[in-house]
Amino acid sequence: MISLKFFNPLILTSITPLFGILILFIIPKTNEYLCRLIALNIACLTFLLSLFLWIQFDSTTSLFQFSSTYNWIPSINLYYTIGIDGISLFFILLTTLLTVLCVLVSWGSVQTLVKEYLICFLLLEFFLIQVFCVLDLLWFYIFFESVLIPMFLIVGIWGSRERKIRAAYQFFLYTLIGSLLMLLALLTIYFEVGTTDLQSLWYYNFTEWKQIIFWLAFFSSFAVKIPMIPFHIWLPEAHAEAPTAGSVILAGVLLKMGGYGFLRFSIPLFPEASIYFTPLIFTLSIIAILYASLTTLRQIDLKKIIAYSSVSHMGFVTIGIFTLNLQGIEGSILLMLSHGLVSSALFLCVGILYDRHKTRSGLMQVMPLFGIFFFFFTFANLGFPGTSSFIGELLVLIGAFQINRILTFFASVGMILGAAYSIWLFNRVSFGSLKIQYFTTFQDISRREFWILLPLTLLILWMGIYPISFLSEMHFSVLSLIEQLF
């Protein structure tokens, strides 16, 4: 008899992509349309199941919900445990939504090894969902590193330019090497405590010097994933060479794994070390905001512009996380979600240009509908009031102001620079000079592209106008996190 635990909506959400992979293995690779259709339906089903998590989520408690524990190797006290709280809920929703959009945007642009490409994306979705719901250090590390495999293949095989192999290896090696120290720390923790269960480790008090060593080990992994300067070298190259869908999932979800790791593991497990290293984080974050913004102003490649702006935005995220107060942490989570939507939308817009027109200027004259979407996403990227980024950055600045006013000043300067490069980008793409012979060959966005961009627009407005619908779900989980610190 099948256990009722199997019908846990979190389990169903996490294993649905695996069923899609099994179905795709059966289908002949020559039937590309059926492969695309199956992958799209599986991605949509996974997204609908993840919506049930939100609908059934109890926002009045900080406890993990939809929890399940399975005996993996009981003799050595290793278990597989999953569950979500207000911090992880929206990251799962973001993953399942962007996977649907990635399958749609690849419908016509990916023409080689279609079946394998779709399998990679469903596998990537499975690993990402596991990263955000698993409650065990060892399993987190396994899924955290497993994400590299399908992403490495997506960049290296279906990348858009000749440097794709180099970019894929750079991405893989940077992130893998950064995580080796975390593996050593994880093993040390297991042999000292006897378990890698997160909720059990919360009640174990590590000595101060061990907290410092473990925190640095975890930091080496999370800082590369965010990425923080000077660990950011792999990001612009990976974005420039990745296919459009690869850039979307990389910017939209993979960059959030580092911030999530700080919130879920580094801060609650090593609270004294987190407070001790706060000045270091603030310094690196301000350098990231200012350096990345100034570097963005010098770029001419659209993907690299968005990639460097991501480094700047994630600098705001790390400031918010390590303010260690309610406004800063809630703002950082909201800003991560907002960045996942806005940067994904911008990469989708850039993908439309690269895949169809191979040009970068004067497009408002011949693609007005595209220009309107691009205008909205550009202003959302600079944190315009009424958009999701404004609320996140405002809360981060409020949290930072309570800690250090000089820090807040330099972060605000980063917002001004962000407005400069965002407006420059929009002006060049939409109002630059366009050769007259191109007028007859340009087409505005298709119906499929319209329905890809529209939900992102509505979500950005929803989060910007009515943020309490998101903040209320994470409120008690963030309060519980802060209580563990003090």
Order of alpha helices (4+ residues) and beta strands (2+ residues): alpha-alpha-beta-beta-alpha-alpha-alpha-alpha-alpha-alpha-alpha-alpha-alpha-alpha-alpha-alpha-alpha-alpha-alpha-alpha-alpha-alpha-alpha
